[in-house]
Amino acid sequence: MTGNMFTSCEPAPPCIPVIPGLTYQPDTLTTVLQTELLTWIDSQPWQTSLKRRVQHYGWRYDYHTRRVTQDMKLGPIPDPIMWWCDHLAVQGFFDRPPDQVIVNEYLPGQGIAAHVDCELCFGETIVSLSLGSPVLMDFTEQRNGRKSSIDLEPGSLLALADHARYQWKHGISARLTDRTPAGRRPRARRVSVTFRQVVV
Ligand SMILES: O=C(O)CCC(=O)C(=O)O
């Protein structure tokens, strides 16, 4: 559902939802940086307790209680991820380097339920980097069900703050293809890296 009345396609596609606090930055990672980060991620152990595989850094997040507590602190964030934590702070997305990172792997047919990131656990800004396959991320405004979506390209950065962080849910439908202006696009493997500041 790109290009609907709640998206802006100016000055040129991709069309970005007009949601206060949403920042979309294509081409944040060069192809070389994407490959380097993905290669490092794939050298690390994955947790397999969800339908999709995940890695947690800095702090563990409990998907059942939907909480982070003091006892969930993990070791130091490894250098290849910490470099991005520092970079995102230098770039002004955070006032200090984020200290919690979740890597999500989506195979075709996998998604993530529509949600607002835990308000009691995490700070005011959430930033995700996209690697691998492009995917449509859906947004739903909580008070009226208004919907929009964004085509997350590999190498892009998505920041959610303000309304985009608190008033809208975001999620990825579990399906094999996405409808785009160019037609149905099959999904391939996508990996995202999401940065947060723990506030517990
Ligand atoms: O895969 C993404 O880009 C978003 C991940 C996400 O929403 C989350 O980890 O809560």
The ligand as a MOL file (V3000), in Angstrom:
LIG
                    3D

  0  0  0     0  0            999 V3000
M  V30 BEGIN CTAB
M  V30 COUNTS 10 9 0 0 0
M  V30 BEGIN ATOM
M  V30 1 O 12.7110 -5.7060 11.5760 0
M  V30 2 C 12.5700 -4.5110 11.7990 0
M  V30 3 O 12.9480 -3.6340 11.0200 0
M  V30 4 C 11.8530 -4.0440 13.0490 0
M  V30 5 C 12.0760 -4.9120 14.2220 0
M  V30 6 C 11.1750 -4.5440 15.3570 0
M  V30 7 O 10.1610 -3.9280 15.1730 0
M  V30 8 C 11.5030 -4.9710 16.7040 0
M  V30 9 O 12.5290 -5.6560 16.9160 0
M  V30 10 O 10.7420 -4.6340 17.6200 0
M  V30 END ATOM
M  V30 BEGIN BOND
M  V30 1 2 1 2
M  V30 2 1 2 3
M  V30 3 1 2 4
M  V30 4 1 4 5
M  V30 5 1 5 6
M  V30 6 2 6 7
M  V30 7 1 6 8
M  V30 8 2 8 9
M  V30 9 1 8 10
M  V30 END BOND
M  V30 END CTAB
M  END
